[in-house]
Amino acid sequence: MKVILRKDFEQLGRIGEVVEVKDGYARNFLLPRQIAYNATPGSIRALEEEKKQVVKKLSKELQEAQSLSAELESVSVTIPVKVGEEDKLFGTVTSQMIAESLKEKGYDIDKRKIEISEPIKALGIYSVNIKLHHDVTAVVKTWVVRE
């Protein structure tokens, strides 16, 4: 069965592509979840209109992410933690801690978007990446200090 993808789907392809799938997969999975349309001339026209709306939405999201990234580049976050002997932390600094301190500064960032490359287990200054959009990443300077 030929279907037209309404959304990007990793296993099949990108939005707007016509792909050939098994009948049961299309009827039981793709069509009920509105991931794809049947490949008919009417659905092709409907998809073109939907594509235009998606492009507008994506460009708006990209612009918002770029402006938020520019703001976040100038922000630094201070996280006070308890330390033991030789300035070793009890545990690590988590993305949840960074998200909470960003929220205090007025930026509502989801903790799943915060990417900590290596576990933060010592006092110091760290650069933490925040993935705002699949093309936009902001870097926030994080100060880990003694409580």
Helices and strands as residue ranges (DSSP letters): E 2-5, E 18-20, H 23-25, I 26-30, E 36-38, H 41-73, E 76-81, G 85-87, E 88-93, H 95-104, G 111-113, E 114-115, E 120-122, E 124-131, E 137-146
